[in-house]
Amino acid sequence: MTEISIRSLRSADRENWQDLWAQYNAFYGREGDTALPAEIVDTSWNRLLDDNVPVHGLVAERENTLIGLTHFVFHPSLIRIADTCYMQDLFTLKAARGLGVGQRLIAAVGDACVARGVQDIYWHTHSSNETARALYDRVAQNTDFLVYRPQLD
């Protein structure tokens, strides 16, 4: 079996990252008329590569092809002294699912947290995302919190 490596995003990854990012967003219904505007995609990419922004990106690579990604944010917490980590996105190409890519990406976020002295990671997913939930139930505890988003003018 070919080696899967996990590494930080590089500026040369833009085109491949954007393809993965578009597939991730399409999974959540953000495609076609509801696709993210180019300005948001560009801003997200620039944030991921800016060392002064607490947003980070890792990719899974196999045979020089990106097959998965994760984005995560370090931020202060009011219930801990150390920062906490929000894993905002996790995606694996359909053809690469079942190879342990998602679990390895989560573990790599954990390694980034340990290196930074962060002891807490959290994320959320849609309740219907059974594939992801099967993995998440193996590697983390479901806290049963719900997400609410008011409409702001």
Backbone bond lengths (Angstrom), bond angles and torsions (degrees), N, CA, C in turn:
res aa  C-N    CA-C-N  psi(-1)  N-CA   C-N-CA  omega(-1)  CA-C   N-CA-C  phi
1 M - - - 1.460 - - 1.530 109.36 -
2 T 1.298 116.23 139.68 1.458 122.48 -178.72 1.524 110.10 -72.62
3 E 1.310 114.65 140.64 1.458 122.37 -179.34 1.536 111.58 -63.81
4 I 1.305 115.80 138.44 1.464 122.62 172.85 1.521 106.45 -108.65
5 S 1.319 116.39 124.84 1.461 119.70 178.35 1.524 109.58 -112.57
6 I 1.309 115.06 150.21 1.468 122.76 176.83 1.520 106.27 -114.49
7 R 1.322 115.76 130.40 1.463 119.70 -179.01 1.519 110.46 -150.98
8 S 1.316 114.80 167.42 1.469 120.98 176.01 1.522 109.95 -71.09
9 L 1.318 114.26 153.74 1.463 119.90 174.47 1.525 110.36 -62.93
10 R 1.311 115.21 147.56 1.465 123.02 175.18 1.524 108.29 -123.62
11 S 1.312 116.49 155.43 1.465 119.32 -179.17 1.526 111.56 -58.58
12 A 1.318 118.56 -31.20 1.461 121.65 179.35 1.531 112.99 -69.43
13 D 1.337 117.73 -10.66 1.471 122.30 -178.71 1.518 113.39 -83.23
14 R 1.316 118.93 -2.73 1.463 121.65 -169.37 1.529 113.11 -48.75
15 E 1.309 118.55 -54.24 1.462 120.92 -174.90 1.534 111.38 -63.10
16 N 1.324 116.97 -45.75 1.462 120.30 -179.47 1.526 111.45 -68.70
17 W 1.335 116.82 -39.44 1.469 120.45 176.82 1.523 109.56 -61.17
18 Q 1.329 116.00 -44.81 1.460 119.97 -177.06 1.531 110.82 -62.09
19 D 1.320 117.74 -36.06 1.461 120.79 176.98 1.538 110.50 -65.80
20 L 1.328 117.10 -46.35 1.474 120.31 177.04 1.526 110.80 -61.46
21 W 1.318 115.84 -44.06 1.463 122.00 -178.60 1.530 110.61 -61.35
22 A 1.334 116.55 -41.15 1.465 120.77 178.30 1.530 110.63 -64.58
23 Q 1.331 117.33 -40.01 1.467 120.21 178.59 1.531 110.89 -66.92
24 Y 1.313 116.42 -40.21 1.468 120.84 176.57 1.532 109.53 -60.02
25 N 1.313 116.33 -48.66 1.462 120.27 -178.78 1.517 111.85 -65.31
26 A 1.330 117.54 -36.86 1.463 120.82 177.71 1.527 110.62 -62.30
27 F 1.321 117.07 -36.15 1.464 121.03 177.88 1.529 110.56 -56.94
28 Y 1.335 115.97 -35.41 1.459 120.99 -179.57 1.533 112.28 -96.35
29 G 1.340 117.15 17.60 1.460 120.94 173.55 1.510 115.33 84.81
30 R 1.332 117.02 7.38 1.462 120.13 179.06 1.528 108.24 -97.18
31 E 1.339 115.18 80.83 1.462 121.83 178.85 1.512 108.68 -150.38
32 G 1.322 116.01 165.62 1.459 119.31 -179.01 1.524 110.60 59.13
33 D 1.324 116.16 -126.67 1.471 121.09 -178.77 1.522 112.96 -64.68
34 T 1.330 117.92 -22.51 1.462 120.80 -178.20 1.531 112.35 -104.85
35 A 1.331 117.14 10.73 1.466 121.10 178.42 1.526 110.00 -62.42
36 L 1.310 115.80 152.83 1.462 119.55 176.66 1.526 109.72 -61.95
37 P 1.316 116.75 135.88 1.475 119.21 176.80 1.532 110.49 -62.07
38 A 1.329 116.24 151.70 1.466 121.97 -179.84 1.525 111.40 -54.57
39 E 1.322 117.08 -35.45 1.470 120.37 -179.99 1.522 111.78 -61.38
40 I 1.330 117.38 -38.54 1.470 120.93 178.30 1.521 110.03 -70.49
41 V 1.328 117.09 -42.80 1.468 120.33 178.86 1.528 109.85 -61.12
42 D 1.324 117.18 -46.38 1.466 121.37 179.13 1.524 111.41 -61.85
43 T 1.313 116.77 -44.18 1.463 120.83 -179.75 1.522 110.58 -64.68
44 S 1.323 116.53 -42.41 1.466 119.82 178.11 1.526 110.46 -60.49
45 W 1.315 116.90 -47.50 1.461 120.88 179.53 1.528 110.58 -58.55
46 N 1.323 117.04 -47.22 1.465 120.10 -178.90 1.527 111.52 -63.26
47 R 1.312 117.27 -37.87 1.469 120.12 177.24 1.525 111.11 -63.54
48 L 1.329 116.14 -42.29 1.465 120.26 -179.01 1.519 112.60 -61.80
49 L 1.311 117.41 -28.58 1.467 120.67 -178.77 1.526 113.48 -97.70
50 D 1.312 118.23 -3.40 1.462 122.41 -176.84 1.526 109.86 -92.09
51 D 1.317 116.70 113.78 1.472 121.37 -179.12 1.523 112.97 -64.12
52 N 1.321 118.01 -14.48 1.464 121.47 -179.35 1.524 112.57 -91.73
53 V 1.312 117.54 0.56 1.469 123.04 179.49 1.528 107.51 -111.95
54 P 1.335 118.87 136.62 1.470 120.39 -175.19 1.528 115.01 -79.22
55 V 1.332 117.04 19.98 1.461 122.50 177.72 1.531 107.56 -99.34
56 H 1.332 115.88 135.28 1.465 120.86 -176.04 1.522 109.93 -132.42
57 G 1.318 115.40 153.63 1.454 120.32 178.22 1.511 111.50 -133.78
58 L 1.317 114.67 137.91 1.457 122.13 173.63 1.519 107.86 -123.91
59 V 1.317 116.11 152.32 1.454 120.71 176.29 1.517 109.62 -130.45
60 A 1.319 114.53 153.21 1.459 121.90 170.61 1.523 106.48 -100.53
61 E 1.321 115.37 134.67 1.452 120.66 -176.18 1.527 109.53 -129.17
62 R 1.327 114.84 137.99 1.470 120.95 177.68 1.520 107.01 -141.06
63 E 1.316 116.63 125.79 1.467 121.87 -179.08 1.527 111.49 50.79
64 N 1.323 115.98 46.69 1.475 123.36 178.13 1.520 113.84 62.59
65 T 1.331 117.06 22.16 1.457 122.32 178.07 1.520 109.03 -123.55
66 L 1.328 116.95 132.67 1.457 120.47 176.04 1.524 108.74 -75.15
67 I 1.344 115.62 127.76 1.465 120.44 -177.45 1.524 112.51 -121.09
68 G 1.318 117.39 -3.10 1.456 120.47 178.76 1.511 110.86 -166.85
69 L 1.329 115.25 162.87 1.463 120.21 178.79 1.521 110.37 -149.57
70 T 1.292 114.03 158.34 1.459 121.26 168.55 1.520 108.29 -144.92
71 H 1.330 115.20 145.25 1.461 122.54 174.84 1.517 106.47 -123.50
72 F 1.325 116.26 138.67 1.458 119.26 -179.83 1.517 110.59 -145.96
73 V 1.321 114.08 155.98 1.462 121.90 -173.90 1.523 109.12 -128.91
74 F 1.318 117.18 129.39 1.460 121.65 170.72 1.522 107.89 -91.01
75 H 1.325 116.69 135.71 1.463 119.37 178.06 1.525 110.38 -152.41
76 P 1.340 116.70 157.82 1.467 119.86 177.73 1.526 111.29 -64.89
77 S 1.294 114.46 156.96 1.461 121.92 177.29 1.519 108.79 -127.01
78 L 1.294 117.04 147.58 1.460 120.64 176.61 1.528 112.50 -93.38
79 I 1.341 116.95 0.42 1.467 119.63 177.01 1.524 111.86 -118.09
80 R 1.328 117.24 8.32 1.460 123.42 177.63 1.525 108.52 -143.85
81 I 1.314 116.43 155.78 1.463 120.31 173.81 1.526 109.29 -76.97
82 A 1.326 115.94 -48.24 1.464 120.75 -179.16 1.529 110.07 -73.91
83 D 1.321 114.94 158.57 1.461 119.85 173.15 1.522 109.92 -59.37
84 T 1.309 115.68 166.93 1.453 122.56 172.04 1.525 107.23 -120.34
85 C 1.313 116.68 170.36 1.459 121.13 -177.75 1.517 109.63 -126.86
86 Y 1.317 115.71 125.90 1.459 122.02 174.34 1.520 107.64 -103.95
87 M 1.320 117.34 115.34 1.459 121.27 174.29 1.519 106.30 -85.53
88 Q 1.315 115.71 102.75 1.456 120.92 -172.01 1.522 112.42 -78.12
89 D 1.316 117.36 -37.87 1.457 120.56 -175.01 1.525 109.99 -137.88
90 L 1.319 115.51 144.98 1.460 122.34 171.88 1.520 106.54 -147.87
91 F 1.323 116.44 126.96 1.461 120.03 -178.01 1.515 109.92 -147.85
92 T 1.326 114.92 139.47 1.462 122.99 174.47 1.520 108.09 -128.84
93 L 1.308 116.84 135.82 1.461 120.13 175.00 1.519 110.04 -54.62
94 K 1.310 115.90 142.57 1.466 120.60 -178.59 1.531 111.20 -53.90
95 A 1.329 117.32 -42.45 1.467 121.60 -178.03 1.530 112.50 -65.91
96 A 1.330 117.58 -18.72 1.467 121.12 -177.86 1.526 112.81 -102.29
97 R 1.316 116.95 -0.25 1.470 119.24 -179.14 1.525 109.91 -68.95
98 G 1.304 115.23 145.15 1.454 121.01 -178.03 1.522 113.04 91.13
99 L 1.333 117.23 -1.48 1.462 121.43 179.41 1.528 112.68 -97.45
100 G 1.333 117.05 1.74 1.463 120.32 -179.76 1.514 113.94 86.67
101 V 1.329 117.65 12.67 1.465 121.17 -177.10 1.523 110.81 -63.64
102 G 1.333 117.50 -49.71 1.460 120.51 -179.40 1.517 112.13 -59.00
103 Q 1.315 116.25 -44.73 1.471 119.90 179.69 1.520 111.21 -63.71
104 R 1.327 117.07 -37.97 1.467 119.97 178.64 1.525 111.39 -69.37
105 L 1.336 117.10 -37.14 1.462 119.57 177.00 1.532 110.60 -65.32
106 I 1.334 117.30 -42.48 1.466 120.66 177.38 1.528 109.93 -61.36
107 A 1.325 116.69 -43.64 1.470 120.27 179.25 1.532 110.69 -62.34
108 A 1.327 117.49 -37.23 1.462 120.67 179.15 1.532 111.24 -67.74
109 V 1.328 116.93 -36.11 1.473 119.53 173.67 1.523 108.55 -63.51
110 G 1.318 116.89 -41.77 1.466 120.77 176.21 1.518 111.81 -58.76
111 D 1.323 117.27 -42.32 1.466 120.78 177.67 1.524 110.92 -62.86
112 A 1.342 117.42 -40.46 1.468 120.64 177.84 1.526 110.29 -63.58
113 C 1.319 115.93 -36.56 1.470 119.86 177.88 1.515 111.13 -65.75
114 V 1.322 116.95 -47.96 1.468 121.23 -179.59 1.524 109.99 -59.07
115 A 1.324 116.72 -42.93 1.468 120.44 179.73 1.519 111.77 -61.96
116 R 1.304 117.13 -26.08 1.468 122.51 -178.00 1.528 112.61 -99.40
117 G 1.312 117.93 -2.73 1.459 121.24 -178.90 1.519 113.70 81.74
118 V 1.320 116.62 16.62 1.462 122.39 179.34 1.521 108.47 -89.91
119 Q 1.335 116.58 134.59 1.462 120.45 -175.90 1.522 113.32 -115.17
120 D 1.321 117.53 8.76 1.456 119.87 -175.39 1.522 110.08 -140.73
121 I 1.335 116.27 130.87 1.466 123.35 173.19 1.521 106.90 -126.62
122 Y 1.312 116.13 140.44 1.457 119.29 173.27 1.512 109.24 -141.48
123 W 1.318 115.81 160.01 1.457 122.43 176.44 1.514 108.34 -159.11
124 H 1.315 115.78 170.55 1.454 119.61 172.76 1.527 108.89 -137.65
125 T 1.306 114.85 161.19 1.459 121.58 177.07 1.515 108.02 -145.35
126 H 1.299 115.69 165.28 1.462 119.57 178.26 1.526 109.19 -70.74
127 S 1.318 115.98 141.99 1.464 120.25 -177.46 1.526 112.62 -60.30
128 S 1.330 118.14 -23.81 1.461 121.09 -179.52 1.529 113.47 -86.19
129 N 1.318 117.64 -4.08 1.466 121.37 -177.06 1.532 109.80 -82.04
130 E 1.311 115.58 74.37 1.465 121.82 -173.18 1.523 112.79 -63.62
131 T 1.331 117.44 -36.57 1.464 120.11 -179.88 1.521 110.66 -62.03
132 A 1.321 115.93 -50.29 1.468 119.69 179.27 1.524 111.10 -64.94
133 R 1.310 116.46 -41.84 1.464 119.87 -177.74 1.522 111.73 -62.39
134 A 1.320 118.12 -33.56 1.470 120.34 177.29 1.526 110.20 -61.48
135 L 1.326 116.88 -42.01 1.461 120.60 175.69 1.516 110.68 -67.42
136 Y 1.320 117.09 -49.74 1.460 121.00 -175.96 1.525 111.67 -60.11
137 D 1.315 117.13 -37.19 1.464 120.25 178.71 1.529 111.91 -66.12
138 R 1.331 117.52 -24.17 1.472 120.88 177.32 1.522 112.37 -81.47
139 V 1.337 117.27 -31.85 1.470 119.28 -170.72 1.524 114.33 -108.86
140 A 1.332 117.54 -6.72 1.470 119.62 -175.76 1.530 109.46 -152.33
141 Q 1.304 114.00 171.48 1.468 121.15 178.39 1.522 109.43 -99.66
142 N 1.321 116.32 130.89 1.470 121.71 174.20 1.530 107.42 -76.50
143 T 1.328 116.82 120.05 1.462 120.67 -177.53 1.520 113.19 -88.59
144 D 1.322 117.87 -5.53 1.461 124.17 178.66 1.527 113.89 64.89
145 F 1.332 117.68 16.34 1.459 119.28 174.73 1.517 109.88 -76.54
146 L 1.311 116.44 146.13 1.447 123.41 177.01 1.524 109.19 -105.59
147 V 1.312 117.53 155.90 1.465 122.13 -179.86 1.526 108.10 -108.25
148 Y 1.323 116.42 129.88 1.459 123.28 176.56 1.531 108.60 -119.84
149 R 1.325 115.86 140.46 1.457 121.55 177.68 1.515 109.65 -134.93
150 P 1.316 117.34 106.24 1.462 118.59 176.50 1.522 110.76 -73.09
151 Q 1.292 116.66 154.92 1.468 121.62 174.91 1.527 108.34 -81.52
152 L 1.311 117.06 119.76 1.458 121.26 178.96 1.519 109.09 -103.14
153 D 1.322 115.52 139.68 1.479 119.53 179.95 1.493 112.09 -81.94
